[in-house]
């Protein structure tokens, strides 16, 4: 059964204790996959939060705050990832990072300048 990609998987509205990990499944939707620009946006967003942020793909787990680690996932279009956050602001971090995936890293709006 697939996790709902819109809600973190903990009790709704409950505060997340510092040691508890919450997660959210996301799907890489952009046709070029999780290439340098979206990986940079993801790592920058992750670094805004105090919580530890990790991305999991199959058996590979990487630090979401490191663009190089994110790029090592080589996540192509359609890849399902689990974003895990552990810390005092985990819920907010997951919401912000999930929003990047939901908005397709703003690539659908056209990344070229006119």
C-alpha positions in Angstrom: 0.0 0.0 0.0 1.6 3.3 -1.1 1.9 6.1 1.4 -0.1 9.3 0.7 2.4 11.7 -0.8 0.7 14.7 0.6 0.8 14.0 4.4 3.7 13.0 6.7 3.2 9.6 8.2 2.7 10.4 11.9 -0.3 11.4 13.9 -2.0 14.4 12.4 -1.4 17.6 14.3 0.8 15.9 16.9 4.2 17.4 17.8 7.2 15.4 16.7 9.5 14.5 19.5 13.2 15.3 18.8 14.1 11.7 18.3 11.1 10.6 16.3 11.5 10.2 12.5 8.6 11.0 10.2 8.5 10.3 6.5 6.8 11.1 3.3 6.9 9.4 -0.1 7.5 11.6 -3.1 7.8 10.9 -6.8 10.4 12.5 -9.2 8.1 13.9 -11.8 10.4 16.0 -14.0 11.4 14.4 -17.2 15.1 14.9 -16.6 15.0 13.4 -13.2 16.6 14.8 -10.1 19.3 16.6 -11.9 21.6 19.4 -10.6 19.1 22.3 -10.4 16.4 20.4 -8.5 19.0 18.7 -6.4 20.4 22.1 -5.4 16.9 23.4 -4.6 16.2 20.3 -2.5 19.6 20.5 -0.6 19.1 24.3 0.0 15.6 23.7 1.4 16.8 20.9 3.6 19.6 23.0 5.1 17.0 25.6 6.2 15.7 23.2 8.8 17.3 22.0 12.1 16.1 18.4 11.6 18.2 15.7 9.9 16.8 15.2 6.4 17.5 11.9 4.5 16.3 10.6 1.2 15.9 6.9 0.7 15.7 5.1 -2.6 15.6 1.3 -2.4 18.6 0.4 -0.2 20.4 3.8 -0.7 20.1 6.4 2.0 21.7 9.9 1.6 21.9 13.2 3.4 19.3 15.5 1.9 21.4 18.6 2.9 24.2 17.6 0.5 23.7 18.2 -3.2 26.4 15.7 -4.0 24.7 13.0 -1.9 21.3 13.8 -3.6 22.9 13.5 -7.0 24.3 10.1 -6.2 20.7 8.8 -6.1 20.6 9.2 -9.9 16.8 9.5 -9.5 15.2 9.4 -12.9 11.7 10.5 -13.8 9.2 8.2 -12.0 11.6 7.3 -9.2 9.8 6.9 -5.8 11.8 8.3 -2.9 11.1 8.4 0.8 12.0 11.7 2.6 12.7 11.2 6.3 13.1 14.0 8.8 14.2 13.7 12.4 14.1 16.7 14.7 12.1 19.5 16.3 11.0 21.0 12.9 10.6 17.7 11.0 6.9 18.2 10.1 7.6 21.6 8.6 10.7 20.4 6.8 8.8 17.5 5.2 6.0 19.9 4.1 8.4 22.3 2.5 10.5 19.6 0.8 7.3 17.7 -0.3 6.1 21.0 -1.8 9.2 21.1 -4.0 8.3 17.7 -5.5 4.6 18.7 -5.7 5.5 21.8 -7.7 8.0 19.8 -9.8 10.7 22.1 -8.7 9.0 24.8 -10.7 10.3 23.3 -13.9 6.8 23.0 -15.4 6.6 26.8 -15.5 9.5 26.9 -17.9 13.1 27.2 -16.6 14.3 29.2 -19.6 14.2 33.0 -19.6 12.6 34.8 -22.5 
